[in-house]
Amino acid sequence: MWSAIYSSLTTTRPSEPLVFAALRILINQHPILSAISLDEYINKPNLARLPKIDLRTCIQFIERNKPFSQTEAGDVELELEEVSETKHQHDWNEYLGTGPF
């Protein structure tokens, strides 16, 4: 799972089609991003590249609800930690063979 935080001087959020276009370029340049595991429960599973990825099923745009928290140690991204924890606890087995890692 990857996450990214974007900020802008304007109040408009990034265009979803623009983000998807950039991701298509990135995935074409780095094919491992479209990899799935075949026989993942064996010692040396094989990888295959998905022929097609519906990015709408893999990408989630989340509007920020909480401000950045400042501490003496530096910035603490509590909201991102909460979202990451929730996503890491999700049972991803339902996507085996149909979605990238």
N, C-alpha and C positions, 0 to 999 in steps of 0.2 A: 504494500500500500504506500502510495506517495501522497504528500500533501503540499500545498503551496498557498502562500498568503500574498495577495497583491493589494497594493494601495495606490491610490491615484490622487492627484491634486484636484481632480474634478469629482463630482458626486456620481457620475455614471459608472456603472459596473462594466467589466470587460464583455464584449460581445461574445455570446456562446458560439456562433458560427466561426468567429475569428480564433477562439481557443481551440475548437475542433479542427480547424484547418492547420493550425500550428502543430497539434498533436499528430495529425496524419503525416505531416512531414517528418516529425520526430520518430514515429514508429517505422516509417519507411527507411530512415537512416539507421535505426537501431532495431533490427528485426526481433531481437530477444524480447522486446517489450510486447510482442504478440505471441509469445510462446505459451504452450500448454503442455502439461505432463501427460505422457501416455504410460499406463501401467505404473502409476506413482507409488504403489505399495511394494514394488520389488526393489532390490538393492541398487540397481542402476537403471532408473527409468529413462525412457527416451523422451525427447522433446519434439514437438511439431509446431509449425507456425499456423495460426488460425488464418484461413483464407479471407475472412471478413470479420470485422469487429464493429458492432454497433456502439459507438462511443457514448450514446445516450444511456446505455445500460451500465457503463463503467465509470462515468464521471458524474459527480454530484457537486452542484454549486450551492454553497451554504452562505447565507447572509450573516454577517457578524452581529451578535447580540450583546456581547460584553466587550468593554474596552480592554486594551492591553494593561496588564498589571505590572507595576514597577516595584522592584525590591532592591535592597542594597546590592544583591548579587547580580542584578541586571533584570532584563525583561523576562517575564514568565508568561507564557502563552497558555493560560488556563482553558480557554475555550477550545483551542486546537487539541489540547491534551484530552479533554472530555470527548470530543468527536472521535479522536484516534482510538481511545479506549473502547468506545461503543462499537466502532467498525472492526477492531481487532477481536472482539468477542462474538462477532457475527459468524454464523455457520456458513462458510463459503462453499461447502460441498455441493450445494445445489447448482453451482456454476461450473463444476468440473467438466472440462472438455468443450465448454462454450464461451468461456471468458478467459482473458489473459491472467497471468499470476497476479 
